[in-house]
Amino acid sequence: MAKAKILSLMTILIITLFACTKPKGIWEDNIHLSTKSAEFNASGDSVTIKTGGDWWWISDVSVDSTWYYGFTSVDMQSDNYTIKEDCFTVERRDKNTLFIKVVANPNNVKRIITVGLEAGDYFDRVTITQKPKSFSARKDKYFLK
């Protein structure tokens, strides 16, 4: 009788533990970005990205190893706002449109810009790869274009 109770309790415990299909706190994609990456030319470029979801906000922006976050002067609950720094502009133009613009890359190496988006406990990221400043060869020397 005691073995049957223990076996029943263990069975209930195992069923309870494995009944959930996904761990608590992990959300499905509710932003639905039209693209998660883009390649920009060295002279500056922009991209407009559509979203399937309309309840999201910009959480951070990084340019190579410099991070921008905590945008206290921006109302993240608004349907539209702009985050502007020296080398980039990121806009939530409406509930379903993200616009990213980057100025010319002054470096001789590619530049990586990421824009983090958040919607509840779901996080996503758009990665922009910007080409380096161009070089041209002339008589065994390199000159900047």
C-alpha positions as a Markdown table, in Angstrom:
| # | Residue | x | y | z |
|---|---|---|---|---|
| 1 | Met | 0.0 | 0.0 | 0.0 |
| 2 | Ala | 2.8 | 2.4 | 0.9 |
| 3 | Lys | 4.6 | 1.6 | -2.3 |
| 4 | Ala | 1.5 | 2.4 | -4.3 |
| 5 | Lys | 1.1 | 5.8 | -2.7 |
| 6 | Ile | 4.8 | 6.6 | -3.3 |
| 7 | Leu | 4.6 | 5.5 | -6.9 |
| 8 | Ser | 1.4 | 7.5 | -7.4 |
| 9 | Leu | 3.0 | 10.6 | -5.8 |
| 10 | Met | 6.1 | 10.3 | -8.0 |
| 11 | Thr | 3.9 | 9.9 | -11.1 |
| 12 | Ile | 1.9 | 13.0 | -10.3 |
| 13 | Leu | 5.2 | 14.9 | -9.6 |
| 14 | Ile | 6.7 | 13.8 | -12.9 |
| 15 | Ile | 3.6 | 14.7 | -14.9 |
| 16 | Thr | 3.4 | 18.1 | -13.2 |
| 17 | Leu | 7.1 | 18.9 | -13.9 |
| 18 | Phe | 6.9 | 18.0 | -17.5 |
| 19 | Ala | 3.4 | 19.3 | -18.3 |
| 20 | Cys | 4.7 | 22.7 | -19.3 |
| 21 | Thr | 5.9 | 22.9 | -22.9 |
| 22 | Lys | 8.2 | 25.9 | -22.4 |
| 23 | Pro | 10.0 | 27.3 | -19.4 |
| 24 | Lys | 8.4 | 30.1 | -17.4 |
| 25 | Gly | 9.4 | 33.6 | -18.6 |
| 26 | Ile | 10.3 | 32.7 | -22.2 |
| 27 | Trp | 8.0 | 34.4 | -24.7 |
| 28 | Glu | 7.5 | 33.6 | -28.4 |
| 29 | Asp | 8.5 | 36.2 | -31.0 |
| 30 | Asn | 5.9 | 38.9 | -30.8 |
| 31 | Ile | 7.8 | 41.6 | -32.7 |
| 32 | His | 8.1 | 39.7 | -36.1 |
| 33 | Leu | 10.8 | 41.8 | -37.7 |
| 34 | Ser | 10.7 | 41.8 | -41.6 |
| 35 | Thr | 14.5 | 41.5 | -41.5 |
| 36 | Lys | 17.1 | 41.2 | -38.8 |
| 37 | Ser | 20.2 | 42.4 | -40.7 |
| 38 | Ala | 21.3 | 44.8 | -43.4 |
| 39 | Glu | 24.5 | 45.8 | -45.1 |
| 40 | Phe | 25.2 | 49.6 | -45.4 |
| 41 | Asn | 27.6 | 51.3 | -47.8 |
| 42 | Ala | 30.5 | 53.3 | -46.3 |
| 43 | Ser | 29.1 | 56.7 | -47.2 |
| 44 | Gly | 26.1 | 56.2 | -45.0 |
| 45 | Asp | 22.8 | 54.5 | -45.5 |
| 46 | Ser | 19.4 | 53.7 | -44.0 |
| 47 | Val | 16.8 | 51.0 | -43.8 |
| 48 | Thr | 13.1 | 50.8 | -43.0 |
| 49 | Ile | 12.1 | 47.6 | -41.2 |
| 50 | Lys | 8.4 | 46.5 | -40.7 |
| 51 | Thr | 7.2 | 44.7 | -37.7 |
| 52 | Gly | 4.3 | 42.3 | -37.4 |
| 53 | Gly | 3.8 | 43.2 | -33.7 |
| 54 | Asp | 2.9 | 46.6 | -32.5 |
| 55 | Trp | 3.8 | 46.4 | -28.8 |
| 56 | Trp | 7.6 | 46.9 | -28.7 |
| 57 | Trp | 10.2 | 49.5 | -27.9 |
| 58 | Ile | 13.9 | 50.2 | -28.6 |
| 59 | Ser | 16.0 | 48.9 | -25.6 |
| 60 | Asp | 19.5 | 49.8 | -26.7 |
| 61 | Val | 21.8 | 50.6 | -29.6 |
| 62 | Ser | 25.4 | 49.7 | -30.0 |
| 63 | Val | 28.1 | 51.0 | -32.4 |
| 64 | Asp | 31.0 | 48.6 | -32.3 |
| 65 | Ser | 31.8 | 48.5 | -28.6 |
| 66 | Thr | 29.9 | 51.6 | -27.5 |
| 67 | Trp | 26.5 | 51.0 | -26.0 |
| 68 | Tyr | 23.6 | 53.5 | -25.7 |
| 69 | Tyr | 20.7 | 52.6 | -23.4 |
| 70 | Gly | 18.5 | 54.1 | -20.8 |
| 71 | Phe | 16.9 | 56.7 | -23.1 |
| 72 | Thr | 15.3 | 58.7 | -20.3 |
| 73 | Ser | 14.4 | 61.7 | -22.6 |
| 74 | Val | 12.3 | 59.4 | -24.8 |
| 75 | Asp | 8.8 | 58.3 | -24.1 |
| 76 | Met | 9.1 | 54.6 | -24.9 |
| 77 | Gln | 5.3 | 54.1 | -24.6 |
| 78 | Ser | 4.7 | 56.5 | -27.5 |
| 79 | Asp | 3.9 | 55.1 | -31.0 |
| 80 | Asn | 6.7 | 57.3 | -32.5 |
| 81 | Tyr | 10.0 | 58.6 | -31.2 |
| 82 | Thr | 13.6 | 59.3 | -32.3 |
| 83 | Ile | 16.9 | 58.4 | -30.7 |
| 84 | Lys | 19.7 | 60.4 | -32.3 |
| 85 | Glu | 23.4 | 60.3 | -31.6 |
| 86 | Asp | 26.4 | 61.6 | -33.6 |
| 87 | Cys | 26.6 | 58.6 | -36.0 |
| 88 | Phe | 23.1 | 57.2 | -36.0 |
| 89 | Thr | 19.4 | 57.9 | -35.9 |
| 90 | Val | 16.9 | 55.2 | -34.9 |
| 91 | Glu | 13.2 | 56.0 | -35.1 |
| 92 | Arg | 10.1 | 54.2 | -34.2 |
| 93 | Arg | 8.0 | 55.9 | -36.9 |
| 94 | Asp | 4.8 | 54.2 | -36.0 |
| 95 | Lys | 3.6 | 51.0 | -34.3 |
| 96 | Asn | 4.9 | 48.8 | -37.1 |
| 97 | Thr | 7.9 | 50.7 | -38.5 |
| 98 | Leu | 11.5 | 50.9 | -37.4 |
| 99 | Phe | 13.9 | 53.3 | -39.3 |
| 100 | Ile | 17.7 | 53.1 | -38.9 |
| 101 | Lys | 20.0 | 55.7 | -40.5 |
| 102 | Val | 23.8 | 55.7 | -40.1 |
| 103 | Val | 26.3 | 58.4 | -41.2 |
| 104 | Ala | 29.5 | 57.7 | -43.2 |
| 105 | Asn | 31.9 | 55.3 | -41.7 |
| 106 | Pro | 35.2 | 57.2 | -41.0 |
| 107 | Asn | 37.1 | 54.0 | -40.1 |
| 108 | Asn | 39.1 | 51.7 | -42.3 |
| 109 | Val | 37.3 | 48.7 | -40.8 |
| 110 | Lys | 33.7 | 47.7 | -41.0 |
| 111 | Arg | 31.4 | 49.1 | -38.4 |
| 112 | Ile | 28.7 | 47.0 | -36.6 |
| 113 | Ile | 25.6 | 48.7 | -35.3 |
| 114 | Thr | 22.9 | 46.8 | -33.4 |
| 115 | Val | 19.5 | 47.9 | -32.4 |
| 116 | Gly | 17.9 | 46.0 | -29.6 |
| 117 | Leu | 14.1 | 45.7 | -29.4 |
| 118 | Glu | 12.0 | 44.5 | -26.5 |
| 119 | Ala | 8.4 | 43.4 | -26.1 |
| 120 | Gly | 7.7 | 42.1 | -22.6 |
| 121 | Asp | 10.1 | 39.2 | -22.0 |
| 122 | Tyr | 10.9 | 38.8 | -25.7 |
| 123 | Phe | 14.1 | 40.4 | -27.0 |
| 124 | Asp | 15.3 | 40.8 | -30.6 |
| 125 | Arg | 18.1 | 42.6 | -32.4 |
| 126 | Val | 18.7 | 44.2 | -35.8 |
| 127 | Thr | 22.4 | 44.0 | -36.9 |
| 128 | Ile | 23.8 | 46.5 | -39.4 |
| 129 | Thr | 27.1 | 45.9 | -41.0 |
| 130 | Gln | 28.6 | 49.1 | -42.5 |
| 131 | Lys | 31.4 | 48.8 | -45.0 |
| 132 | Pro | 34.7 | 50.5 | -44.2 |
| 133 | Lys | 36.0 | 53.7 | -45.8 |
| 134 | Ser | 37.3 | 52.8 | -49.3 |
| 135 | Phe | 40.9 | 52.5 | -50.4 |
| 136 | Ser | 42.4 | 52.8 | -53.9 |
| 137 | Ala | 45.9 | 51.6 | -54.9 |
| 138 | Arg | 48.3 | 53.9 | -56.8 |
| 139 | Lys | 52.0 | 53.2 | -57.3 |
| 140 | Asp | 52.4 | 50.8 | -54.3 |
| 141 | Lys | 50.7 | 53.3 | -51.9 |
| 142 | Tyr | 47.2 | 53.4 | -50.7 |
| 143 | Phe | 45.3 | 56.6 | -50.7 |
| 144 | Leu | 41.9 | 57.2 | -49.2 |
| 145 | Lys | 39.1 | 57.8 | -51.6 |
